[in-house]
Each structure stands twice: as structure tokens, then as C-alpha cells.
């Protein structure tokens, strides 16, 4: 996934996944598997955002 459009497309999908996962989190007694899933999505989103910034700065 190196081109600008594919990164943006994946980021859009991750935004949806993050939103849906946050909605599944209970107000109390957060379930570790759901929290780990959310953290994985957020980490991937941040990494893609960095890649996107690098592509923008190159040209």
C-alpha cells in the first residue's frame, strides 16, 4: 500500500472500524480483546497518516 489513494481509502475504512469498535466498548469493565482491537486500528491509522505526510512532502 504505497500510493496516495490506497492509503486514503484504508484510512477511511479504519475511521469506520475505530468508530464501530468504540461504540462496542462498554462504559465500565472494558473488555481487553475489544480494547486491543481498537488500539491496533488506531496504530495502523497513525502509521498510514505518517506515510501520507511523507508522500505529500515528496511531491
C-alpha positions as CSV (number, residue, x, y, z in Angstrom):
1,X,0.0,0.0,0.0
2,X,2.2,2.8,-1.2
3,X,0.1,5.1,-3.3
4,X,-1.8,8.1,-2.1
5,X,-5.3,6.9,-3.0
6,X,-4.9,3.4,-1.4
7,X,-3.7,4.9,1.8
8,X,-6.6,7.4,1.9
9,X,-9.0,4.6,1.2
10,X,-7.6,2.4,4.0
11,X,-7.7,5.4,6.4
12,X,-11.3,5.9,5.6
13,X,-12.1,2.2,6.3
14,X,-10.1,2.5,9.6
15,X,-12.1,5.5,10.7
16,X,-15.2,3.4,10.4
17,X,-13.7,0.5,12.2
18,X,-12.4,2.7,15.0
19,X,-15.9,4.3,15.4
20,X,-17.7,1.0,15.4
21,X,-15.2,-0.5,17.9
22,X,-15.5,2.5,20.2
23,X,-19.3,2.0,20.1
24,X,-18.8,-1.6,21.2
25,X,-16.8,-0.6,24.3
26,X,-18.9,-0.8,27.4
27,X,-18.9,2.2,29.7
28,X,-17.5,0.1,32.5
29,X,-15.3,-3.1,32.6
30,X,-13.7,-2.6,29.2
31,X,-13.1,-6.0,27.5
32,X,-9.4,-6.5,26.7
33,X,-9.9,-8.0,23.3
34,X,-12.0,-5.1,22.1
35,X,-9.6,-2.6,23.6
36,X,-6.7,-4.4,21.8
37,X,-8.6,-4.3,18.5
38,X,-9.2,-0.6,18.9
39,X,-5.5,0.1,19.7
40,X,-4.4,-1.9,16.7
41,X,-6.7,0.1,14.4
42,X,-5.5,3.4,15.9
43,X,-1.9,2.4,15.5
44,X,-2.4,1.4,11.9
45,X,-4.2,4.7,11.2
46,X,-1.3,6.7,12.7
47,X,1.2,4.8,10.6
48,X,-0.8,5.5,7.5
49,X,-1.1,9.1,8.4
50,X,2.7,9.3,8.6
51,X,3.1,7.6,5.2
52,X,0.6,10.0,3.7
53,X,2.5,13.0,5.1
54,X,5.7,11.6,3.7
55,X,4.1,11.2,0.3
56,X,2.8,14.8,0.4
57,X,6.2,16.2,1.3
58,X,7.9,14.3,-1.6
59,X,5.7,15.7,-4.2
